[in-house]
Amino acid sequence: MTERELWGYFGKRVRVTCTTGEVVEGIAAYFTKAIDNEPEVASIGIPQSYGGIIDITADEIKSIEVLAGN
């Protein structure tokens, strides 16, 4: 997934399937450009109900689906 593609999901309610098989749902509330991230891979952050944020890098993403309501 390219940085530009990942940016397109910013602010949307998504379901992310990771390469590990884990599925994460929520609003893609944060976006970090590759140049601003360590390692240099773009990522999105999805806040969770327990107060934490799951940060998922582009290379960890198998697929993303935009959920209804966007």
Protein Blocks (a to p, Z undefined) as FASTA:
>chain_A
ZZklmmmmgopacddddfkopacedddfbccdfklpccdddddddddfkopacdddfklp
mbdcddehZZ
